[in-house]
Amino acid sequence: MFLCVPARAARICALYVPYTETTDLMGELTARGIANLPIPTEQERQRDHKDGRVPGLILRVFSSGRRSWHLRYRADGTPRKFKIGDYPTLSLAAARREAESLRVEVRGGADPVRERVERKEADTLGDLIEWYLEEHCRKKLAPITARENERILTSPDFSPLRKLAAMSVTDADVAKALDRIERRGAMTMVNRAQSALSAVYTWAAPRRRAGVVSNPVRGLPRRHNERGGIRRHLSDDDLRVVFGVVDSTPGVPPWASVALWLILLTGQRPGEVLRARWAHFDLDHGIWEMPKGYRKRVRGQKEAPFHDVPLSPKAVEILRGLRGKDSAYLFPSRGGGGHKNTNDLNQRVQRGLLRSLNKTEQVVEPFTPHDLRRTASTHLHRLGTPRHVVEKTLGHVDSSVAAVYDRHAYMDERRAALDAWAEQLRETVEVGDE
């Protein structure tokens, strides 16, 4: 007597075949069979399924549902397991082709596992930085932030470090690189360099790029608090000393002197001044027009809005004296393809201006170019400029309810305030020349 089982029931029963660690589905894996593979429990964590067509090829199924292809083989009598790729990114047919190719290499004496480790060890920090810049910075960060990260990470400060294998860099290696930056007086750069490098490893570790599994920068103390503890404005006496000699100090080239004057006269950020283009200026009407996306983007902004800066007669005079440069930028880089950066200017202040002053009887406490922006703000308030006018002048974003309804640019008020500030600055500096 024969027991008849409907075809549909037979197919259902076939799915409930007793399960073992490695299972053959009708001799070899199929796309439909892979789709019907059960997910292991959290206690099991993973299960391997052999492909009956290519010896050694297995599909590993994890309790999370993720699937990956591996090849089992022997090298020098030692069992090995080599990950080929993830499914379905790597299809069944593609995995078989790759496995067959690897088997040919193994028969020829190759060891894919050992070669992968060697390749990872050969990936330098320079390689990792390039991947980070290409895959993360240039695609996911604001253009200004991406350019700043690239400038820092590709600077000569990191040259010795970039030659090391990325996975073997230690906290001691990083500390040596930061020491070199600190010794040349670039106090602002130290913390930025530390943060930028830490971001590279934070990005790489979960992705196992270049064999990186941890961040050697994490745990290193910050070198300086707010640019080496500097966070101040310059007094009248400071201004008299500094700007009485800045134009004639040997360690300060003309471009740096002009940049410092413009930061002080306009109250804008050093980076905004240094990357300014001539196309943004209307000297006949005394206006600096910053386009959208030009300035530093604040949290919550998709793009920095446009910002108009009125220019005092003194600022226009300085710019007209600079105008002869054959470049789109006010402060072109040495190669001519870009512009000066804040690190260039910081060095001129720390190593040029302040060192020269220290050799004289005129003592000025250390300051940074950004402190000149804070100085402009402080003195504008001292002149009686209303707070909202000062904030508009500096380009600060006011998120208060009142600001939402107040769209007035206060251009006339800002121009009057900056003109008054320029006049006071002239009188302050000229006292030292008498």
C-alpha positions in Angstrom: 0.0 0.0 0.0 1.4 3.3 -1.0 0.9 6.5 1.0 0.2 9.4 -1.4 1.4 12.8 -0.3 0.4 15.9 -2.2 3.2 17.7 -3.9 2.6 20.9 -1.9 2.8 19.1 1.3 6.0 17.4 0.2 7.7 20.7 -0.5 6.6 22.0 2.9 8.0 18.9 4.6 11.3 19.3 2.8 11.8 22.7 4.6 11.7 20.9 8.0 14.5 18.5 7.4 16.5 18.0 10.7 19.0 20.8 10.8 22.8 20.3 11.3 25.7 22.7 11.5 26.4 22.4 7.9 23.6 21.6 5.6 23.4 20.7 1.9 20.3 21.7 0.0 19.9 19.1 -2.7 23.6 18.9 -3.0 24.4 22.6 -3.7 23.1 26.0 -2.6 20.5 27.8 -4.7 19.1 31.3 -4.6 15.7 30.0 -3.5 17.3 27.7 -0.9 19.4 30.6 0.5 16.2 32.7 0.9 14.6 29.8 2.9 17.4 29.3 5.2 16.3 29.6 8.9 17.9 32.3 11.1 19.9 30.9 14.0 18.8 31.8 17.5 20.8 34.3 19.6 22.2 31.3 21.6 23.5 29.7 18.4 24.8 33.0 17.0 25.6 31.5 13.6 25.4 28.5 11.3 27.4 27.5 8.2 25.9 26.0 5.1 28.1 24.2 2.6 27.8 24.6 -1.2 27.9 21.2 -2.8 29.3 22.6 -6.1 32.5 24.4 -4.9 34.4 22.5 -2.2 35.1 24.6 0.8 32.6 27.4 0.0 30.2 28.1 2.8 27.5 30.6 3.5 27.5 31.8 7.1 24.1 32.9 8.5 24.1 35.0 11.7 21.4 35.4 14.2 21.1 39.1 13.1 20.1 37.8 9.6 23.3 38.9 8.0 24.9 36.4 5.6 28.5 36.2 4.4 30.6 34.0 2.1 33.7 32.1 3.3 36.2 29.7 1.9 37.6 26.9 4.0 41.0 25.5 2.9 44.4 24.3 4.3 47.7 26.1 4.1 50.8 24.3 5.4 48.5 21.8 7.0 46.6 24.4 9.0 42.9 24.9 8.5 42.0 28.4 7.3 38.8 30.3 6.7 38.8 33.3 4.4 35.9 35.8 4.1 35.0 36.4 0.5 32.2 38.9 0.9 28.7 39.5 2.1 25.5 38.2 0.6 23.5 39.5 -1.4 26.1 42.1 -2.3 28.1 39.1 -3.6 25.7 36.8 -5.4 25.9 33.0 -5.3 27.4 32.9 -8.8 30.0 35.6 -8.0 30.9 33.9 -4.7 31.5 30.6 -6.6 33.7 32.3 -9.2 35.8 34.0 -6.5 36.1 30.8 -4.5 37.3 28.8 -7.5 39.9 31.5 -8.2 41.1 31.4 -4.6 41.3 27.6 -4.7 43.6 27.8 -7.8 45.8 30.2 -5.8 45.9 27.9 -2.8 46.9 24.9 -4.9 49.8 27.1 -6.2 51.0 27.7 -2.6 49.2 30.9 -1.8 47.6 31.7 1.6 44.8 34.3 1.2 44.4 34.8 4.9 48.1 35.6 5.4 48.2 37.9 2.4 45.2 39.8 3.6 46.9 40.4 7.0 50.1 41.6 5.1 48.1 43.9 3.0 46.4 45.5 6.0 49.8 45.9 7.7 51.0 47.6 4.5 48.1 50.1 4.5 49.7 53.3 5.9 48.0 56.0 7.8 48.4 58.1 4.7 46.2 55.5 2.8 43.6 55.6 5.6 43.5 59.4 5.6 42.8 59.4 1.8 40.0 56.9 2.3 38.6 59.0 5.1 38.7 62.2 3.1 37.2 60.6 0.0 34.5 58.5 1.6 33.5 60.7 4.5 34.7 64.3 4.6 34.1 65.2 1.0 30.7 63.5 0.9 29.2 64.1 4.3 30.7 67.3 5.8 30.3 70.9 4.9 32.8 72.0 2.2 34.6 74.4 4.6 34.9 71.7 7.3 36.1 69.1 4.7 38.8 71.5 3.4 40.0 72.3 6.9 40.2 68.6 7.8 42.1 67.9 4.6 44.5 70.8 5.3 45.3 69.5 8.7 45.6 65.8 7.9 47.8 66.4 4.9 50.0 69.0 6.5 53.8 68.4 6.9 53.2 68.0 10.7 51.9 64.5 10.0 54.4 63.4 7.4 56.3 60.9 9.5 53.1 59.6 11.0 51.5 59.0 7.6 54.2 56.6 6.6 53.5 54.2 9.4 51.1 51.2 9.1 47.7 52.6 10.2 46.9 49.6 12.4 50.3 49.9 14.3 50.1 53.6 15.2 50.4 54.1 18.9 49.4 56.9 21.3 53.2 57.5 21.7 53.5 58.0 17.9 50.6 60.5 18.0 52.1 62.3 21.0 55.4 62.8 19.1 53.6 64.4 16.1 51.7 66.7 18.5 55.0 67.6 20.2 56.4 68.8 16.8 53.4 71.1 16.3 53.7 72.4 19.8 57.4 73.2 19.5 56.9 75.4 16.5 54.4 77.5 18.4 51.2 76.5 16.6 49.1 76.2 19.7 45.8 76.4 17.9 46.8 73.7 15.5 47.6 71.2 18.2 44.1 70.5 19.4 42.7 70.7 15.9 45.2 68.1 14.7 44.5 65.8 17.6 40.7 66.0 16.9 41.1 65.5 13.2 43.3 62.4 13.6 40.9 61.0 16.3 38.0 61.4 13.8 39.9 59.3 11.2 40.3 56.4 13.6 36.8 56.7 15.0 35.6 56.4 11.4 37.9 53.5 10.5 37.6 51.2 13.6 34.0 50.0 13.1 34.7 49.5 9.4 38.0 47.6 10.0 39.7 49.8 7.4 43.4 49.1 7.1 43.0 46.6 9.9 42.2 49.3 12.5 40.3 48.1 15.5 40.9 50.9 18.0 41.7 54.6 18.3 45.2 55.4 19.5 44.3 59.0 20.0 41.5 58.3 22.5 42.8 58.9 26.0 45.5 61.4 25.1 44.9 64.6 27.1 44.1 67.9 25.3 47.3 69.9 24.9 45.7 73.3 25.4 42.4 74.7 26.7 41.0 77.3 24.3 44.2 77.8 22.2 46.6 77.3 25.1 44.5 79.2 27.6 44.3 82.3 25.4 40.9 83.8 25.2 41.0 87.5 25.6 40.7 90.9 23.9 43.4 93.4 23.4 43.4 96.6 25.5 44.1 100.0 24.2 47.7 99.7 25.3 48.0 96.3 23.6 46.6 97.7 20.4 49.0 100.7 20.6 52.0 98.4 20.9 51.0 95.7 18.4 49.5 97.8 15.6 52.1 100.5 16.0 54.8 98.0 14.9 53.0 95.3 13.0 53.6 96.9 9.6 57.3 97.1 10.2 58.1 93.9 12.1 60.5 91.7 10.1 58.8 88.5 11.1 55.4 89.7 9.8 55.1 89.8 6.0 52.9 92.4 4.4 50.0 90.0 3.7 49.9 88.9 7.4 49.9 92.6 8.5 47.0 93.4 6.2 45.0 90.3 7.3 45.4 91.3 11.0 44.2 94.8 10.3 41.2 93.5 8.4 40.2 91.1 11.1 40.4 93.9 13.6 38.6 96.5 11.5 35.7 94.2 10.3 35.3 91.8 13.3 35.2 88.8 10.9 36.7 85.4 11.5 40.3 84.9 10.5 39.4 82.1 8.1 36.8 84.3 6.4 39.3 87.0 5.9 42.0 84.7 4.5 39.8 82.9 2.0 38.2 86.2 0.8 38.0 86.7 -3.0 38.2 90.0 -4.8 34.9 89.2 -6.5 33.2 89.6 -3.1 34.3 93.2 -2.7 32.7 96.4 -3.9 35.4 99.0 -2.9 33.6 101.9 -4.6 30.6 101.4 -2.2 32.6 100.0 0.7 31.0 96.6 1.0 32.2 93.0 1.5 29.5 90.6 0.2 29.9 87.1 1.5 27.9 84.6 -0.5 25.8 81.8 0.9 27.8 78.9 2.3 30.9 81.1 2.6 31.0 81.5 6.3 31.3 79.0 9.1 28.1 77.0 9.3 26.5 76.8 12.8 24.6 73.8 14.2 21.2 73.5 12.7 22.1 75.3 9.5 22.1 73.5 6.2 24.1 76.4 4.7 25.5 79.6 6.1 23.4 82.6 4.9 24.9 85.5 2.9 26.5 88.2 5.0 27.3 91.8 4.0 30.1 93.6 5.9 30.3 97.4 5.6 33.9 98.6 5.2 35.3 101.7 6.9 37.4 104.1 4.9 40.5 102.7 6.6 39.6 99.1 5.5 39.0 100.3 1.9 42.3 102.1 2.0 44.1 98.9 3.1 42.4 96.8 0.4 43.2 99.2 -2.4 46.8 99.0 -1.4 46.6 95.2 -1.6 44.8 95.1 -5.0 47.7 94.6 -7.3 47.8 90.8 -6.7 47.3 88.6 -9.7 45.0 86.2 -8.0 41.3 85.6 -7.3 42.1 85.6 -3.6 43.2 88.5 -1.4 45.8 86.3 0.2 46.9 83.7 -2.3 48.9 80.7 -1.2 52.5 80.3 -2.3 51.6 78.1 -5.2 48.9 80.5 -6.3 46.2 77.8 -6.5 44.6 78.5 -3.2 44.7 80.9 -0.2 46.6 81.4 3.0 45.2 79.5 6.0 44.8 80.3 9.7 47.8 78.2 10.6 50.0 80.4 8.4 48.7 83.5 10.1 48.9 82.0 13.6 52.6 81.2 13.0 53.3 84.8 12.0 51.7 86.1 15.2 53.4 83.6 17.5 56.8 83.3 15.9 57.1 86.6 14.2 55.2 89.4 16.0 55.2 88.2 19.6 58.9 87.0 19.5 59.9 90.4 18.1 58.0 92.2 20.8 59.5 90.0 23.5 63.0 91.2 22.5 62.0 94.7 23.3 60.8 96.4 26.5 57.2 96.4 25.1 55.4 93.4 26.7 52.2 92.0 25.2 50.5 88.9 26.6 50.1 86.2 23.9 47.1 86.4 21.7 45.7 84.8 18.5 44.2 86.3 15.4 40.8 85.2 16.5 41.3 87.3 19.7 41.2 90.3 17.3 37.6 89.5 16.4 36.8 89.4 20.1 38.7 92.7 20.5 36.5 94.3 17.8 33.4 93.1 19.5 34.5 94.4 22.9 35.4 97.8 21.7 32.2 98.1 19.6 30.3 97.6 22.8 32.5 100.1 24.6 31.5 102.7 22.0 27.9 102.2 22.9 26.9 100.1 19.9 23.6 98.3 20.6 24.1 94.6 21.2 21.9 93.5 18.2 24.0 95.7 15.9 27.2 94.2 17.2 25.8 90.7 16.7 24.7 91.5 13.1 28.2 93.0 12.4 29.9 89.8 13.6 27.6 87.6 11.7 26.3 85.8 14.7 23.1 83.9 14.3 20.3 84.9 16.8 17.8 82.1 17.2 15.5 84.0 19.6 11.8 84.6 18.9 12.4 88.3 18.4 15.1 87.7 15.8 12.8 85.5 13.8 10.6 88.6 13.2 13.5 91.1 13.0 14.8 90.8 9.4 16.3 94.3 9.4 20.0 94.3 8.3 20.9 97.4 10.2 23.4 98.3 7.5 23.5 102.0 8.3 24.0 101.3 12.0 26.7 98.8 11.4 28.6 101.1 9.0 28.4 103.9 11.5 29.7 101.6 14.3 32.6 100.2 12.2 33.6 103.8 11.1 33.6 104.9 14.7 35.7 101.9 15.7 38.2 102.5 12.9 38.5 106.1 14.0 39.1 105.2 17.6 41.7 102.6 16.5 43.5 105.2 14.5 43.7 107.6 17.4 44.8 104.8 19.8 47.6 103.6 17.5 48.8 107.1 16.6 49.3 107.9 20.3 52.2 105.5 20.2 53.7 107.2 17.1 53.9 110.6 18.7 
